[in-house]
Amino acid sequence: MENLKPNQIRLYTKGFRAINSADIIIDGITVVAGENGCGKSTLSKLLYYSYKTMSNYEVLVAEGLSSSLSNVERFIDIALRNLSNKSVKRNNRLELYQDFLTLKNEVNSGDINEELLEEWINLIEKIKLANVLSSNNYNDSKRLSYIALDVVGNRFKDEDLIEEPFELIKKYVDSLFKKAFGLIKSRTSNLFKEGLKEIFHDDKIPASFKVYEFGEEIVSLSKNSLSIPYVIQQVIYIDTPMMVGVDTFEDNHWEDLNFLLRKKSGNSFTEFSNLIAEEIIKGDASHDDSILGLNDFLFKRADGELFNLLDCATGVKSFSILQILLNNGSINDKTLLILDEPETHLHPQWIIEYARLIVLLNKHVGVKFFIASHNPDMVSAIRIISEKENTLDGLNFYIGNKKNLGDYSYDYINLGVNIDPIFDSFNIALDRIHLYGEENNGL
């Protein structure tokens, strides 16, 4: 394989869902086009979750540890509440409970280490001593023993521990943390493989999937470990503006995006935020959870009127997402922005504005884009504006072509900056219009 140019990444996959093969360069702006069902969204998700796993590996391990600790936390909660019925001073109970909540939050924060494990073990020991010193009730200890056995499942089942539930729980917590430490050290690709099964609700994974940076594999389903990426350090996936502020997440990337939209300010790009405000949506979108009576996503129109962003037009939401991300520092030169049909809900004029913004963010900020589209205005606008801005060297178009006529499997063909084959596929729609619009067509 040829060495990639600096800052290029390469995505290669085959044998997954509608995708027969795809070998795609992401240098600046990459646009994939094709008919419905050709695998554009599949490519978007594969790319997103590969970078999410690599870039947030420790956080994902911590999330897994937090999930595994849920029944342990229930055990501790029950043991602490038992103390309220015993001769334990209220202040002591509250102190133990506060320590418990603090340790839960530390696991959820993603910062897990040997010191945190020691704190968990020490807390369990303190709760054990408090229960032992204050308990003359055999039924309480018996109940905790059976709960502990259920928590650990088939692990550490030892008759000698049946009356020592806290020792059993300590041993179990130690094993969970040690497993998490091992995952962080090895950066095993199994975490990515299992994530794909969850994301696609399918036990099948691609026959091959690889991502290259500077010509070297940084993720591969055939390798045991995942590298740490450099060119892309933040990946954002937007497939609908309707996910802003939703409480129930149908997809994990919706939750991820809402988290970023609520992020506190960092290094912002006000020039492009102002462009959106002044030239396109005539107002400013923001996240503010301090204003009572309004949703925390707000839109302030140029005339000063304040609106709940959730009640605004979907086109306004589309640009507002970018504006908020620009303002809070989530978008920079290490960002890969994956846009799945960004033209959806946009007026034709705003499709052109969105394309212009994509080109300018790539040129002046260094944001990389992976865009799935089948809209002629979006495709042609990106092509023409990129030429005007002298950024064609980082622009790549791909089209999904059927492997065989009548087949449901597609190969992605590199078109460079030639968009004619994409427009040939769009012309099928015109052919259908003429076909169904002909007089005496047999209906």
Residue pairs with C-beta under 8 A, 6 or more apart in sequence:
1 212
1 215
2 215
3 214
3 215
4 10
4 25
4 212
4 213
4 214
4 215
5 27
6 214
7 27
7 231
7 368
8 25
8 26
8 27
8 214
8 231
9 25
9 26
9 211
9 212
9 213
9 231
9 232
9 336
9 368
10 23
10 24
10 25
10 26
10 211
10 212
11 22
11 23
11 24
11 26
11 43
11 46
11 47
11 210
11 211
12 22
12 23
12 24
12 208
12 209
12 210
12 211
12 212
13 19
13 21
13 22
13 43
13 46
13 206
13 208
13 209
13 210
14 20
14 21
14 22
14 206
14 207
14 208
15 21
15 206
15 207
15 208
16 39
16 42
16 46
16 204
16 205
16 206
16 207
16 209
17 39
17 42
17 200
18 37
18 38
18 39
18 42
18 400
18 408
18 409
18 410
19 39
19 42
19 43
19 206
19 409
19 410
19 412
20 403
20 409
20 410
20 411
21 411
21 412
22 39
22 43
22 398
22 411
22 412
23 412
23 414
24 30
24 32
24 43
24 396
24 398
24 412
24 414
25 396
25 414
26 336
26 368
26 370
26 396
27 368
27 393
27 394
27 395
27 396
28 362
28 368
28 369
28 391
28 393
28 394
28 395
29 358
29 359
29 362
29 368
29 369
29 371
29 382
29 386
29 391
29 394
29 395
29 396
30 368
30 369
30 370
30 371
30 395
30 396
30 397
30 398
31 371
31 372
31 373
31 379
31 382
31 395
31 396
31 397
31 398
32 40
32 43
32 370
32 371
32 372
32 373
32 397
32 398
32 399
32 400
32 412
33 40
33 372
33 373
33 374
33 379
33 397
33 398
33 399
33 400
33 422
33 425
34 40
34 374
34 399
34 400
34 401
34 410
34 412
34 425
35 374
35 400
35 425
36 374
37 408
38 400
38 402
38 410
39 400
39 410
40 340
40 372
40 374
40 400
41 239
41 340
41 372
42 200
43 370
43 372
43 412
44 237
44 239
44 338
44 340
44 370
44 372
45 199
45 200
45 237
45 253
46 196
46 206
46 209
47 211
47 235
47 336
47 338
47 370
48 235
48 237
48 253
48 338
49 192
49 195
49 196
49 199
50 192
50 209
50 211
50 219
51 211
51 229
51 232
51 235
51 336
52 60
52 235
52 256
53 60
53 191
53 192
53 195
53 219
53 226
54 192
54 218
54 219
54 226
54 227
54 228
54 229
55 228
55 229
55 232
55 233
55 234
55 235
57 184
57 187
57 191
57 226
57 228
58 110
58 112
58 184
59 110
60 191
60 195
61 112
61 180
61 183
61 184
61 191
62 107
62 108
62 109
62 110
62 111
62 112
62 180
63 108
63 110
64 180
64 183
64 191
65 107
65 112
65 176
65 177
65 180
66 104
66 107
66 108
68 176
69 104
69 107
69 173
69 176
71 150
71 151
72 151
72 169
72 172
72 173
72 176
73 100
73 104
74 147
74 151
75 144
75 147
75 148
75 151
75 165
75 169
76 100
76 123
76 124
76 127
76 169
77 100
78 144
78 147
79 127
79 131
79 144
79 166
80 93
80 96
80 97
80 100
80 127
82 131
82 135
82 140
82 144
83 93
83 96
83 127
83 130
83 131
83 134
84 93
86 131
86 134
86 135
87 134
88 130
88 134
92 130
93 130
96 123
96 126
96 127
96 130
99 123
99 126
100 123
103 116
103 119
103 120
103 123
106 112
106 116
106 119
107 116
112 177
112 180
112 181
112 184
114 181
116 177
117 173
117 174
117 177
117 178
120 173
120 177
121 170
121 173
121 174
124 166
124 169
124 170
124 173
125 166
125 170
127 166
128 166
128 167
131 140
131 141
131 144
131 166
135 141
141 163
141 165
144 165
144 166
145 162
145 163
145 164
145 165
145 168
147 165
148 165
148 166
148 168
148 169
149 157
149 162
149 165
149 168
151 169
151 172
152 168
152 169
152 171
152 172
155 172
155 175
156 168
156 171
156 172
156 175
158 168
161 167
161 168
161 171
183 191
186 224
186 225
187 225
187 226
187 227
187 228
188 224
188 225
188 226
189 219
189 220
189 221
189 223
189 224
189 225
189 226
191 226
192 219
192 221
192 226
193 205
193 221
196 205
196 206
197 203
197 205
199 252
205 221
206 221
208 221
208 222
209 219
209 220
209 221
210 217
210 219
210 220
210 221
210 222
211 217
211 218
211 219
211 220
212 218
213 227
213 229
213 230
213 231
213 232
214 231
217 223
217 227
218 226
218 227
218 228
218 229
219 226
219 227
231 334
231 368
232 334
232 335
232 336
232 368
233 334
233 335
234 330
234 331
234 332
234 334
234 335
234 336
235 335
235 336
235 338
236 256
236 257
236 260
236 325
236 330
236 331
236 335
236 336
236 337
236 338
237 253
237 256
237 257
237 338
237 340
238 257
238 321
238 337
238 338
238 339
238 340
238 342
239 251
239 253
239 339
239 340
239 341
240 344
241 314
241 315
241 317
241 318
241 320
241 321
241 345
242 314
242 317
243 249
243 254
243 257
243 258
244 258
244 261
244 297
244 309
244 310
244 317
244 320
244 321
245 258
245 295
245 296
245 297
245 309
245 310
246 254
246 258
249 255
249 258
257 321
260 325
260 328
260 330
261 287
261 297
261 321
261 324
261 325
261 328
262 287
262 289
262 296
263 328
263 329
263 330
264 328
265 327
265 328
265 329
266 328
266 329
266 330
267 329
267 332
268 326
268 327
268 328
268 329
269 326
269 331
269 332
269 365
270 326
270 327
271 364
272 326
272 357
272 360
272 361
272 364
272 365
273 284
273 323
273 326
273 327
275 357
275 360
276 319
276 322
276 323
276 326
276 357
277 283
277 284
277 302
277 323
279 353
280 319
280 350
280 353
280 357
281 299
281 315
281 316
281 319
281 320
281 323
282 301
282 302
283 299
283 300
283 301
283 302
283 316
284 299
284 300
284 323
285 297
285 298
285 299
285 300
285 309
285 316
285 319
285 320
285 321
285 323
285 324
286 297
286 298
286 300
286 324
286 327
287 296
287 297
287 298
287 324
287 328
288 296
288 298
289 296
291 298
294 306
294 308
295 308
295 309
295 310
297 308
297 309
297 310
297 320
297 324
298 306
298 307
298 308
298 309
299 306
299 307
299 308
299 309
299 312
299 316
299 320
300 306
300 307
301 307
309 316
309 317
309 320
312 320
313 345
314 345
315 345
315 346
315 347
315 350
317 345
318 342
318 345
318 346
318 350
318 354
319 350
319 353
319 354
319 357
322 331
322 357
325 331
331 337
331 361
331 365
331 367
332 365
332 366
332 367
333 365
333 366
333 367
334 366
335 367
335 368
336 367
336 368
336 369
336 370
337 361
337 367
337 368
337 369
337 370
338 369
338 370
338 371
339 358
339 369
339 370
339 371
339 372
339 373
340 372
341 372
341 373
341 374
341 375
342 354
342 358
342 371
342 373
342 378
343 351
343 354
343 373
343 375
343 377
343 378
346 354
348 377
351 375
351 377
351 378
351 381
352 377
352 381
354 378
355 377
355 378
355 381
355 382
355 385
356 381
356 385
358 369
358 371
358 382
359 382
359 385
359 386
359 389
359 391
360 389
361 367
361 369
362 368
362 369
362 391
362 394
363 389
363 391
371 378
371 382
373 379
374 425
374 426
376 422
376 423
376 426
379 397
379 419
379 422
379 423
380 419
380 423
382 395
383 395
383 397
383 417
383 419
386 392
386 395
386 417
387 417
392 417
395 417
396 414
396 415
396 416
396 417
397 414
397 415
397 416
397 417
397 418
397 419
397 422
398 412
398 413
398 414
398 415
399 412
399 413
399 415
399 421
399 422
399 425
400 410
400 411
400 412
400 413
401 410
401 411
401 412
401 413
402 408
402 409
402 410
403 409
403 410
403 411
413 421
415 421
415 422
435 441
